[in-house]
Amino acid sequence: MSARQLLEILRRLSKKAAQRMNASSNSAPKSRDSHHRHHDIVLEVQNSTTEAVFNFKAFAISENQKPKGYDAAMYYTPEASIQNTQLIVSQVGANTNWKMCVDTSLHAEATAHVRWGAECQTYDMSMKATTAYLSGSKPELKAKVQWNRISEYMAEIGKRIERYIPGVAFLYGFSQENERNPEQEVSATVVAAWTDSVEVKIKLPEYTVYNKAVSFPVLWDSHWTYHNMTNSTLY
């Protein structure tokens, strides 16, 4: 489904929802329950500009008639063979300037830059993925996550995962190299070594784990089942 088709469907749903809400409000008595009066939920889907894919707002009206919630808008700006999108999520409410900005680009490589916090300036991290399949070489996938500033909570979770990975990697036949890698980066490389296995290397700040023959039993079993079904007679 294209973005325009999706937008049209969202418009229709929004229009029907608005009609039902109006009909319900007209038939309801003027005196409403205080709980419902203080927590009216408003959902809005609209096309803000010609470049925008959609704009989505979800917020509640508080007792003092001030909205609280989130406003999200996505923009799509294709340039030649490059596809760029931007997602901006803003917190709605008094005395708040929290935003999250996500910029993505799809060309020879897929990239995403995520910034969040006060006016999208407090924290930021980026992700990149590339594929290569040159003549005479093996198909290869590379992915990398880098960060400049992240919250203390995210940093603590990352450290716990980093301590947990060596034990799990050992159980799955991975080897470990105690080499120092970039402190604010995690990268992975996957190479199709054979038809039923791949080479995997994951670099974390404190060490590197790798396995030159990670098998795919599910794919292997599927191939075996298909091969036997196509060479058998069904009654």
N, C-alpha and C positions, 0 to 999 in steps of 0.2 A: 504494500500500500504506500502511495506517495504521501509526502507531507501535506500537500493540498487536500488530498482525499481524507486524510486523518483530521485535518482542520475542519473540513466541511461536516464530518460526522460529529465532531465535538460541538460545533455550532448548533447543529440540530438538537443534540441532547440538551445543551444549555438552554435553548429556546423552549423546548418542551418542559424542562424543569422549572423555568421561570413562569410559564403559563400555569402550571399546576400550583406553584407557590402563590401566584396572584389569585387564582380561583379559591384556594384554601383560605387565604387571608381575607377575602371578601365575604366568605360565608361564615367565618369565625366571629365570635363576639368581640367587641372592642376591648373588653377587659381581659387581658391575657395573664397567664400564670407568671409570677415574677421570675421563676427559674428560666423559663423560655425567653422572657424579655431580656434577661441579662446575658443569654448565651445564644443569640441568633447567629447561625452559621451562614456565611455568604460564599458561594462558589461562582467564579466567573471565568469563562474562557472566551477570549476575543483575539482578533488579529490587530495588533497595535500598529505595525507599520508594514510596508510592502515587503520588507526583508524578513520580518519576524515570522517564525513558524507558528508559535502560539504564545499566549500570555495567560498565566494561571494565577488566580488569587484565592487564598483560603484564609479567612479570618473570622474572629468572633467580635461582636459588639458588647463591650463591657457596660457596667451600670452607668458610668459617666459618658456613655455614647462614643467612646473612643475605640477604634478598631485595634485588634491585636492578632497577629498571625504572620503569614508569609506571602510574598509576592514573587512569582517566578516568571521569567521571560526567556525564550530561546530564539536566537537569530541564526539564519543560514545565509552565508555570503560566498557563493561559488566564484572562483577566479580561475579561468582556463581549466586546467585539469586538477586544480586544487579545490578541495571541499572543506570549508571552514565553518564551524558552528561555535556559538557562544551561549552559555547558560548563566543567567544572573539570578540568584535567589536572595531576596532582601527580607529582613525581619521588619514587620510593620508594628509600630507601637511608639509610645512616647519615650523620649530619652534613649533611643537605641539607634545604632548605626551599623549593626552587624550585617554583613553580606558575604555571599560565597560566589566567586566568579570562576567558571570553568571554560577554558578556551581549548578547542580541539581542532586538529588539522589532519586531513587524510590525503596523502600524495604518495611519494615513494616510501614514506614511513608514516605510521600513525602516532600522533603525539597528543598529549593532554596536559594542560597546565592548570592546576587547581590553586586558587587563593581564597582565603577566608579570614574572617575577623572584622575588625573595625574598617569599614570601607574596603574590604578585601585586601588589607595591607598587613595583618598581623602574622599570618602563617602562609606558607606556600610550598607546594611540591609539584613535581612533573613526572610524567610517565611517557615512555617511548617504546615502540615495537616495530621491528623491521623483519622482512622475510627476504631470502635470497635463494635463487635456484639457477645458478649459472651452468652453462654447458660443461659436462664432465665433472661437476661437483655434486655434493649431496644437498638436498633441501635443508634450509637452516632457518630457525626462528630465534631472534634475539629480543629480549625485553629488559627494560631498565626503569627503576624507580629512584628518583633523586629528590632530596628535600633540603631546603635552606633553613626553614624554621617550622617546627611542629609543636603542638601542645605537649606539656609535660605528661599528660595521660597517654597520648599516643606514643611518646618516647619510651615510657615504662612498659607498655604493652609490647612494643617492638623488642625491647631487651628480654622480656620473658620468652617471646617466641624464639629469639636467637639462641637462648639457653636450651630450649626444648628441641630444636631441630636436630642436633647431632645424634641424639639417641634414636630418634625416629628414622633418620637417614641410615644409620647403621643397621637397623632391622630390615630395611629394604635394599641392603647390599651396596650402599654408597660408601665411598672412601672420603677421607677428610684431609685437607691440607691446612696447617696452621699458618697461613700467610695473612699479612695485613692488607686489606683492601681499603678503598675510599671510605671514610667514616660515615658519610651521609648518602650512601648509595647501596642498592641491592640490585643485582643483575642476574639474568638467567639466559643460558644458551641451550637450545634443543636442536640436535642434528639427526636427521633420519639415516641411521647407520645401515639398517637392513629393513626388509619388508615387515618384520614383526618386532622390531626394537629400535630404540633411539638412544643417542648419547645426550646426557643431561649434565650441565655444570651450573651450579648456583654459587654466586659470590656474595658473601655478607661481610660486614666490616671486620669481624674478628677471624674469619676462616672461610674456606671454600670446600664445598662438597660436590662430588661428581660420581657418575656411574656411566660407563661406556656401553652398557647393554641393558637398558630398561625395557623389558618385554611388554607386549600388549596381549595378554591372554584372551581378552574379550574380542579383539579384532581377529586374533588367530582362530578362535572358536567359531566366530561368525563366518570367516572364510572357509573353514572346514565344513561347516553345516551347509553353506551355499554350494560348495563343490559337490558334496554328496547328494544334495537334493537334485541338482541339475544332471546327475549321472544315475539317477534311480527312476523307477517307474512308479507312478502314483495310481493306485486303484481306487 
